[in-house]
Amino acid sequence: MVAVSAINTLKFDPKPCTGCGMCVNVCPHGVFAMNDRVAHVVRADACMECGACQMNCPFGAIQVDSGVGCAAAMIRAALVGKKQPECGCN
């Protein structure tokens, strides 16, 4: 398993992936895409670490420390005076 980005905690292991597409369906930021019946991380920088992909992957191919990225988006929103973060999770 390899970390896919230095800016978040998302880790994806393609070996146990069976191509069910659940990660693609539940990710609110389009981080995953299907190619040749296997999921691929296509937008690692868009991951807000909400944890939906990990919670819904039935094969344990995804690990993420959920909450870290969304918390950062909430803090950024508060610092600039916005009531809601612009992360797409809400």
N, C-alpha and C positions, 0 to 999 in steps of 0.2 A: 504494500500500500504506500502511496506517495502523496505528499501534500501537493495540491495543485496550484496553490497560490501563497505567496508570502504575506498577503494582506488579509487572509482569513484562515479559519481552522478547518475548512473543508478538505476531506480526504476521500478519494474514490479508488476502489480496487476493482478493476474490470473482470478479474478472474471469477468471482462468484456471480457476476451479473448474468442473468438469463434473458435479458431483453424484454422484461414485462412492461416497461415504460411507465411504471408508477412514479418514478422520480420526475419524469417529464411532465406528467399530469398534475402533480401536486406543487411543483416549484413555482412560486409567484413571480419569479424574476427571470425565467428562461435560462437557467444555468446549464441545464442538461438538454441533449438532443439524442435521438436514436440514429444509428448508422450501422448497417449490417447486423441488425438484431441485437445490438449491444448499446448501452447508454454511453455517452461521452460528455465530458465537461466542455462546454463550448463558450461559456461566459463566466469564468471563475471570479472575475472582478465584480460581477453583479450579485454574488452571493451575500445575503444579509444574515446568514447563519440562523434562520428561523427554525431549522431542524425538521421541517416537513419531509424532506427527502429521506433523512435517516429513519424517522419514525415510520415511514411507509414502505421502506425497502424490505421486502420479505426475505432477502438473502444476505443481509448484512454487508453489502458492498460499499456503504457510505457511512462515514463518521464525520460529525461536526459538533463543536461545542456551541450548542444552540443558545441564543440570547445575546451573545457578544456583539454581533453586528447590528441587531435591531436596537440594542441599548445605545450604541454609538449614534445611530440615526436619531434616536429620541433626544440625546444630549445635544447634537448639532441643531435640531429644530428648536430646542429651548434656548440655546445661545443666540439664535438669530430672531427669536421672538415669534416663532410659529407654534401653533397649538398641536399640530400633527406632523409626524415625521414624513418625509417624502421617500420612503423606502418601498412602498407598495404592499407592505404587510398588513396594513390596517384595514 
